[in-house]
Amino acid sequence: MITFLDGPGFLGTFAGFRADLSLLLIVVTAILFTIGWRLAVRERFDSHRVTQNLAVCLNALIVLLAMLGIFIRSYLPAIPGNIDNRVIALITLHAVGGTLGLLYGIYVVLVADKILPTKLRFTNFKPIMRISYILYLLLTLGGIGLYLTLYV
């Protein structure tokens, strides 16, 4: 499986399969988050919850199975001596922001599904979910920008 993911890409760029698949799935996840947002606007909250949970789980899988490996193998070793390099700095900033965004999204899902204890929950969902959605879209756009910078 790992060898398959490390093979040549399929989008016609210099990226490998893992990076191409990550990009494609992140765009699908952004579409799912947008569908979920529209469902909430239409007050279809059960469908909204299912869609958002699916999007958060898919995002977590992409980060853990693809992006984390690329970052640890290719960029983390380069940070100490090259943090002043613009690309390394942007990748590191994206990785930190993406990790925080992922954790924030998981927290929102755990609260919305009433999995966390009452003391750790919030009750005003609109601003929290808006922040989560905007953060995800910004990180997605940043990731697309990094993909284009690195592989096109």
N, C-alpha and C positions, 0 to 999 in steps of 0.2 A: 504493500500500500504506500509506504513512504517513497519508494522508488518511483512509483506512478506519479505521485504528487510532485516529485522533483524533476519530472520530464519536461520536454519543451512545451511552451504555451500554445494556445489555440486562437489568440486574438490578433496574430500577425505583428506583434511587437517583440522587443527583446526580453520580455518577461517569461518566466517559467510557468508551468501549468498551475502551480500552487497560487502564484500571484494573480494569474488570469481568473482562476476559479474564485478566489477571494473577492476580486473586483466585481465579478458577475453576481455573486451571492450577496454582497453588500448592497448592490443596487436593488436586488430583489427585496432585501430586508427594508431598505428605505421605502420602496413601494408598499410593502406590507404596513409599515408604520404610518404611511400616508393614508392608506385605506382604513386603518384603525382610527386615525384621527377623524376622518369623514364619518365613520360609523358613530363615533362619540357625538359629533355635531348633530347627527340625525337621531340622537338619543337611543341608539341600538347598543346598549351598554354590554349585553351578554356577548354579542358578536365582536364588539370592540375589545373586550377583555381577552377573548380567545385569540383574536388577530394579534394583539399586542404581545401576549404571552408567547405565541409562535415566533414573532419577530425577535423578541428578546432572546429566546432559546437559540434560534438560528444565528443571531449575532454572536452569542457566547461561543457557540461551536466554531464559527469562523475564526474568531479571535484566538481561541485556545488551540485549535487544530492547525491553523495556517499562519496567522499573523504573528503569534507569539514565537513560533519556531523560526520564522524568517528573521524577526528582530533579534532573538538571542543568538542565532548562528551568524548572521551577517552584519549586524550593526552594533550590538552591545559591546563586543570586543573593541570596536573602533572608537567608542565614545571617549575614553580617557585622553587620548592624544589628539582627537579631532573634533572636539565639541565646538570649536570655533568654525568648523566647516559648515557652511549654510545648510547643505543637504542633511548632514548627520544631525545638526541641531533641529531641523524641521521634523525629521523622522522621530527623533527622541521626544520632541514636544507632542507630536501626533500619538506616539505610543503612550505617553503619560496621560494625555487628554482622553484617548480611547479607553484606557484602563479605568480611569475615573468615571467616564461616561457609561461604560459597561456596568460597573458596580452600582452607579446611580440608577440605571435602568432595572437592574435586578432588585434593588431596594424598592423601587416603585411597584414592581410586580408583586413582590412579597407583601407589601402593604395593601395593595389593591385586592389581592386574593386572601387577605386577612390571615396570613401565615405567621407574621411577626406578632409578638405580644403587644397588647394595647398601648403600652408606654412608648413603644418605638414607632408607632403609627402616626400619620398625619391625617387630617380630615378634609382639608381644602385641596381637592385634587386638581382643579383646573390649572392654577399657576405651576404646580409641581410637574404635571404632565406636559404643559407647554414648554417649560424649561427643558425637560427631557427630550422632547421632540426636536426642538431647535438645536440643542446640543448635538443630537445624533445627526441631524442634517448637516450641520457645520463640520463635524468630524468626517462625515461621508464625503463632502466636497473637498475637504483637506486631503483625504485619502486618495480621491480621484486625481487631485493635483499632484500628489507625490507619485502616483503610478505613472502619470504622464511625464513627469520630470525624470523619473528613473528609467523608464522602459520605452518611451516613444522618441 
